[in-house]
Amino acid sequence: MKINKVKLYAKALAEVLSKKEVDEKKVVDNFVKLLVKNGQEKKAKEILNLAEGFLLVKQGKRKITFETARRLTAENKASLKKFVKDGDIVKEKVNHELIAGVKIIINNSKQFDNSMKSKLQNIF
């Protein structure tokens, strides 16, 4: 069985960073040195994204991305608030290819796609 090193590094980093009294800067510096030593620095971005997800789950939080064709208005933001819990990290992203509607992505995996683009793709 092949070990997924990226996932292993991400879990280890998330585990260490979830401890209460930890010097985050020192941990990250040492982690980067470890990646360089093991020739894994090219995968750092992937590892950090996974670690962020593991850390959020461990803390009971979510990363929610609202992807829309245009910038959200105050009224739109208010209606989307019902999806957000305290402590969630919310990101807004404009993607003109969606044409209209919204795509909601939770923890970079689960998604609800109610965009015009997806509806048109489902028709054809």
C-alpha positions in Angstrom: 0.0 0.0 0.0 1.4 3.4 -1.0 1.4 6.1 1.7 0.0 9.4 0.6 2.7 11.7 2.0 0.8 14.9 1.2 -2.1 13.8 3.4 0.3 12.5 6.1 2.2 15.9 6.2 -1.1 17.8 6.3 -2.6 15.8 9.2 0.6 16.1 11.1 0.8 19.9 10.7 -2.9 20.3 11.6 -2.4 18.1 14.7 0.5 20.2 15.9 -1.1 23.5 15.1 -4.3 22.5 17.0 -2.5 22.3 20.3 -3.3 25.3 22.6 0.1 26.7 23.5 2.2 26.3 20.3 4.5 28.8 18.6 2.9 28.8 15.2 5.8 30.7 13.5 8.3 28.2 14.8 6.2 25.2 13.8 5.7 26.5 10.3 9.4 27.4 9.9 10.4 23.9 11.1 7.7 22.4 8.8 9.1 24.2 5.8 12.6 23.0 6.6 11.2 19.4 6.8 9.6 19.7 3.4 12.8 21.0 1.9 14.9 18.3 3.5 12.5 15.6 2.1 12.2 17.2 -1.3 8.5 17.9 -0.9 8.5 21.7 -1.1 6.7 21.6 -4.5 3.7 20.1 -2.8 3.6 22.8 0.0 0.5 24.5 -1.3 -1.4 21.3 -1.6 -0.2 20.3 1.9 -1.2 23.6 3.4 -4.7 23.5 1.8 -5.3 20.0 3.2 -3.9 21.0 6.6 -6.2 24.0 6.7 -9.2 21.7 6.1 -8.1 19.2 8.7 -7.6 22.0 11.2 -11.0 23.6 10.6 -12.7 20.2 11.0 -10.8 19.6 14.2 -12.0 23.0 15.5 -15.6 22.4 14.4 -15.4 25.2 11.8 -16.0 25.3 8.1 -14.6 27.2 5.2 -17.4 28.4 3.0 -16.9 29.9 -0.5 -19.7 31.8 -2.2 -18.9 31.9 -5.9 -21.1 34.2 -7.9 -21.1 35.8 -11.4 -21.1 39.3 -9.9 -20.1 40.8 -6.6 -22.6 40.1 -3.8 -24.9 43.0 -2.7 -25.7 43.6 0.9 -29.1 42.0 0.4 -27.5 38.9 -1.2 -25.0 38.6 1.7 -27.9 38.8 4.2 -29.8 36.0 2.5 -26.6 33.8 2.4 -25.9 34.3 6.2 -28.3 31.5 7.0 -25.7 29.0 5.7 -22.9 30.4 8.0 -22.3 29.5 11.6 -20.2 31.4 14.2 -16.5 30.7 13.6 -16.9 29.8 9.9 -14.4 31.3 7.5 -16.4 32.9 4.6 -14.8 33.8 1.2 -16.5 35.4 -1.7 -15.3 34.7 -5.2 -16.5 36.3 -8.5 -16.5 33.9 -11.5 -18.1 35.4 -14.6 -18.4 32.0 -16.2 -21.3 31.1 -13.9 -23.5 33.6 -15.8 -25.9 33.9 -12.9 -26.8 32.2 -9.6 -24.5 31.0 -6.8 -22.2 28.1 -6.2 -21.6 27.3 -2.5 -18.5 25.3 -1.6 -17.9 24.0 1.9 -14.5 22.8 3.0 -13.3 22.7 -0.6 -15.3 19.5 -1.2 -19.1 19.6 -0.7 -20.8 21.9 -3.1 -24.2 23.2 -4.0 -24.2 24.5 -7.6 -27.2 26.6 -8.4 -25.5 28.6 -11.2 -26.9 29.2 -14.7 -23.8 27.6 -16.1 -24.6 24.3 -14.4 -28.2 24.4 -15.3 -27.3 25.0 -19.0 -24.8 22.1 -18.8 -27.5 19.8 -17.4 -29.9 20.6 -20.2 -27.4 19.9 -23.0 
